[in-house]
């Protein structure tokens, strides 16, 4: 079933159920080399030794600027150590460890981030072309956390807010005599529905000047002190029941555009996105491989008919309301009168899933590779068909995902090798829909936004619409900002001017047809499928209001849920092999290192490293690995003391470290050794 001789045996027929669409995006490191890294200070050394190491690294001006922009707090800590205002060894070492992490990220990670890595367009043609210059464009916007603090302070000023319009947050819900407003993560803020609060809900249902709202409160409650009336409105702004015009809707890519100059002056810190001075053209063979990889990942989807939570929700909808009945979104998601939200939407993690036949097949695949000492397996068509059938049981009439994005590294030693077809793709991640990973860069690369109105939909008669919303945590604000690219817009939890042609949750209904839930406009019956141009992971439930996830997922809830290669229950194993298909690495080899297998915190670093390398020898772990921290990977060379100390520091705060095999050293040779990845949007061919 599976070839394990390291040779990628091609099948005669290349199956491609997806085709690339639109322009691709390059994500690449700005710098080719890290700052000069002196020998790592020996264990138990003095503060002066750490100061010397920091001084050498901090002397790199470009690196220093990049770190200062990314983490002003760390820059201040380093400066304090260098200026001898900090003489504590532990604090100096912590600063050095943090700087070391940034030094490795500086040249070895392609994820767009400040002055570390940026984006550019990618074209496809007959032959490869690469040109990377030095004229990169850094686009500055106010730091979202600093801007949020400045706006919050401004909203306490009755004079400053007099002419600023405010409106009720359309995420607010009234039941059981209380008003509920989403707060940070999956939490919510509630307050009693007093007469004064009810007046605000009615008066500010549409935008109204702050002074006019206070006037209505004064007319209704003349005996209440003006100070208390103003404090009520301030509290409602602070708790997000009211949204002011100062908080720009997410389709305004620069939030500074709507705030007064004096307010903006309080935001000294900025956030940076970088458009690379780069021109890249890839051969069509790469696009074909991307389409092939997308197809096999779709075929290997763990949930080819939607997640169990959404399937249960659809069944409950039909049982409660029946097919052919349309229910308003507000009624349906209200737990007191409707169904509420699907399971898992109100918590920070997904519930465990039972063992499936697919899990057993993958456990056998991983276990056999481990027993036979193989670091990789090559999927044959027979194995793919078996896994596909195991996941699809007992479903019929499966509907493919209409579109999504694949992000992958192109591994080729030279451009000549790339043109000759001597390359591999290494899949980094797969997004839920087109625009997910690219959307937040549309303001830098407007060419990426073309064609989204023509994307296929699950229902042939549906219209694509853009979903605009604020995250529940201020620091993620810029991750949800994308210009309006679709004619139809659904706005959730935002301030919107009264004249804007947008839809709100109150304008939408949900129905069921042929086992699929759908979203429609109540007034016209038009079917909508919403596109959320943000890479925020909805499954974490910590950055998005639950209703946003509901609206973004519902139309595609019964389609294949395409993700990166999912090992299922085998993920708990200490080792899973790399998974290859044709020229693509669908998943890299991965090891789990438990802190309990190594000496404790009091052990000398040398003794700790000896035990680490002994484990590496037993487990077959290479020197070069990627340390996974959530969805970010830090490259480590375990033959180097600094990297070993970084791994030890990681394990001091978590019980397990997840390590992936690193790409070959010459993998980025075709692009001059620059860390990179390519994001391609793909649509179903059906």
Secondary structure by P-SEA (a helix, b strand, c coil): ccccccccccccbbbbccccccbbbbbbbcccccccccccccccccaaaaaaaaaaaacaaaaaaaaaaacaaaaaaaaaaaacccccaaaaaaaaaaaaaaaaaccccccccccccbbbbbbbccbbbbbbccbbbbbbcccaaaaaaaaaaaaacccccccbbbbccccccccccbbbbbccccbbbbbcccaaaaaaaaaacccccaaaaaaaaaaacccccaaaaaaaaaaaaaacccccccccccccccccccccaaaaaaccbbbbbbbccbbbbbcaaaaaaaaaaaaaaaaacccccccaaaaaaaaaaaaaccccbbbbccccccccccccccccccccccccccccaaaaaaaaaaaaaaaacccbbbbcaaaaaaaaaaaacccccccccccbbbbbbbbcccaaaaaaccbbbbbccccccccccccccccccccccccccccccccccbbbbbbbbbcccccccccccccccccbbbbccccccccccccccccccccccccccccccccccbbbbbbbcccccccccccccaaaaaaacccccccccccccccccccccccccbbbccccccccbbbbbbccccccccccaaaaaaaaaaaaaaaccccbbbbbcccbbbbbccccaaaaaaaaaaaacccbbbbccccccccccccccccbbbbbbbbbcc
